[in-house]
Amino acid sequence: DEPYLTIENMKAMVRDIKKRNPNLGLMVVDYLQIVPPAEGKKFRTREEEVSGIASDLKKLAKKFEIPVIALSQINEEYQKRTTNKPKLSDLRESRAIGHHSDIVAFIHRESYLNSMTSNPEKAEFIIEKFRGGALGTILMRYEQPITNFSDWHQHIKF
């Protein structure tokens, strides 16, 4: 839980952790757009910079054989569409994030955008890209007081 780590810092940290615990199972980056570019790398645009960071995270995952979950901001334009669910093209500052990713998923809560929704606890886990897997939407129940997601179908009363 270190703020503003460069990719090189992350590699060193993962290397150290793997020495102590070879069973390291996951790395989470919160969030992609605040990771500084590697020293000495120059980019013409912010989109190229974010694409480079996404590519470097993919290389880190392969090198250390661990999954990397990189959270990303999305553009707010999705809120203006008729179907206000996010999609790949909404990834902020770089559509190349989707190119480098094996899986891209979004959490969508209608109640976040519309407080008058009929199901304020309903959330959707939208799998927009899954290299080698199926796309789709998984319904979940969102419990706001404790920020918990659970299976939607477990809570349906018949």
C-alpha positions as CSV (number, residue, x, y, z in Angstrom):
1,D,0.0,0.0,0.0
2,E,2.4,2.6,-1.3
3,P,1.3,5.7,-3.1
4,Y,2.7,6.7,-6.5
5,L,5.0,3.8,-7.2
6,T,6.7,3.6,-10.6
7,I,6.7,0.4,-12.5
8,E,10.3,-0.1,-11.4
9,N,9.4,0.4,-7.8
10,M,6.6,-2.1,-8.2
11,K,8.9,-4.7,-9.8
12,A,11.4,-4.3,-6.9
13,M,8.5,-4.6,-4.3
14,V,7.1,-7.7,-6.0
15,R,10.6,-9.3,-6.2
16,D,11.1,-8.7,-2.5
17,I,7.7,-10.1,-1.5
18,K,8.1,-13.1,-3.8
19,K,11.5,-13.9,-2.1
20,R,9.7,-14.0,1.3
21,N,6.5,-15.5,0.0
22,P,6.8,-17.4,-3.3
23,N,3.0,-17.9,-3.3
24,L,2.2,-14.3,-3.9
25,G,-1.2,-14.5,-5.5
26,L,-2.2,-11.1,-6.7
27,M,-1.2,-7.5,-7.2
28,V,-3.7,-4.6,-7.3
29,V,-3.0,-1.2,-8.7
30,D,-5.3,1.6,-7.5
31,Y,-5.4,3.2,-10.0
32,L,-3.7,3.0,-13.4
33,Q,-3.8,6.7,-14.3
34,I,-1.8,7.8,-11.2
35,V,1.1,5.5,-11.9
36,P,4.0,7.7,-13.0
37,P,5.8,6.7,-16.2
38,A,9.2,5.0,-16.1
39,E,12.1,7.5,-15.7
40,G,13.5,8.4,-19.1
41,K,10.5,7.4,-21.1
42,K,9.0,10.3,-23.1
43,F,5.5,10.3,-24.6
44,R,3.9,12.7,-27.0
45,T,0.4,12.3,-25.5
46,R,-1.2,11.3,-22.2
47,E,-2.9,8.4,-24.1
48,E,0.5,7.0,-25.1
49,E,1.8,7.4,-21.5
50,V,-1.1,5.4,-20.1
51,S,-0.8,2.8,-22.8
52,G,2.9,2.4,-21.9
53,I,2.0,2.0,-18.2
54,A,-0.6,-0.7,-19.1
55,S,1.9,-2.5,-21.3
56,D,4.5,-2.4,-18.5
57,L,2.0,-3.8,-16.0
58,K,1.3,-6.7,-18.4
59,K,5.0,-7.4,-18.7
60,L,5.3,-7.3,-14.9
61,A,2.5,-9.8,-14.5
62,K,4.1,-12.2,-17.0
63,K,7.6,-11.8,-15.5
64,F,6.5,-12.6,-12.0
65,E,3.7,-15.0,-13.0
66,I,1.0,-13.1,-11.0
67,P,-2.3,-11.6,-12.0
68,V,-2.4,-7.8,-11.8
69,I,-5.7,-6.1,-11.3
70,A,-5.4,-2.4,-12.4
71,L,-8.3,-0.2,-11.6
72,S,-8.9,2.6,-14.1
73,Q,-11.0,5.7,-14.3
74,I,-13.6,5.9,-17.0
75,N,-14.9,8.9,-19.0
76,E,-18.0,10.4,-17.7
77,E,-19.5,10.4,-21.2
78,Y,-21.1,7.0,-20.6
79,Q,-23.6,8.7,-18.2
80,K,-25.0,10.7,-21.2
81,R,-25.9,7.6,-23.3
82,T,-29.3,6.1,-23.4
83,T,-27.9,2.9,-22.0
84,N,-25.5,4.3,-19.4
85,K,-23.5,1.2,-18.9
86,P,-19.7,1.6,-19.4
87,K,-17.9,-0.1,-22.2
88,L,-14.4,-0.6,-23.4
89,S,-14.2,2.8,-25.3
90,D,-15.0,4.5,-22.0
91,L,-11.6,3.7,-20.4
92,R,-10.1,7.1,-19.5
93,E,-7.1,8.4,-21.3
94,S,-6.3,5.3,-23.3
95,R,-8.3,2.8,-25.2
96,A,-5.1,0.8,-25.4
97,I,-5.8,-0.3,-21.8
98,G,-8.3,-2.8,-23.3
99,H,-5.7,-3.9,-25.8
100,H,-3.1,-4.8,-23.2
101,S,-5.7,-6.4,-20.8
102,D,-6.8,-10.0,-20.7
103,I,-10.0,-9.1,-18.9
104,V,-11.8,-5.8,-18.7
105,A,-14.8,-5.6,-16.4
106,F,-16.9,-2.8,-15.0
107,I,-19.2,-2.6,-12.0
108,H,-22.4,-0.7,-12.8
109,R,-24.9,0.5,-10.3
110,E,-28.0,2.2,-11.7
111,S,-28.6,3.7,-8.2
112,Y,-25.2,5.6,-8.5
113,L,-26.7,7.6,-11.4
114,N,-30.3,7.5,-10.5
115,S,-31.3,7.6,-6.8
116,M,-35.0,6.8,-7.8
117,T,-34.2,3.4,-9.2
118,S,-36.5,0.5,-8.3
119,N,-33.6,-1.7,-7.2
120,P,-31.0,0.4,-5.3
121,E,-29.1,-2.7,-4.2
122,K,-28.8,-4.1,-7.7
123,A,-25.3,-4.0,-9.3
124,E,-23.9,-5.5,-12.4
125,F,-20.5,-6.9,-13.0
126,I,-20.1,-6.4,-16.7
127,I,-17.4,-8.5,-18.4
128,E,-16.6,-6.5,-21.5
129,K,-13.4,-8.3,-22.6
130,F,-12.2,-11.7,-21.7
131,R,-9.4,-13.1,-23.7
132,G,-10.2,-16.8,-24.0
133,G,-13.5,-16.6,-22.1
134,A,-17.1,-15.6,-22.3
135,L,-18.5,-12.0,-22.1
136,G,-21.6,-11.3,-20.1
137,T,-23.1,-9.7,-17.1
138,I,-23.3,-11.0,-13.5
139,L,-26.0,-9.6,-11.3
140,M,-24.9,-8.8,-7.8
141,R,-26.4,-7.3,-4.6
142,Y,-24.6,-4.1,-3.3
143,E,-24.7,-3.4,0.4
144,Q,-23.7,0.2,0.7
145,P,-23.1,0.5,4.4
146,I,-20.4,-2.1,4.3
147,T,-19.4,-1.8,0.6
148,N,-20.1,-5.5,0.0
149,F,-21.1,-7.3,-3.2
150,S,-22.8,-10.7,-3.1
151,D,-24.8,-13.0,-5.4
152,W,-28.0,-11.3,-6.4
153,H,-29.9,-14.6,-6.6
154,Q,-29.2,-15.6,-3.0
155,H,-31.3,-12.6,-1.9
156,I,-34.4,-13.2,-4.0
157,K,-37.4,-14.3,-1.9
158,F,-39.8,-16.7,-3.6
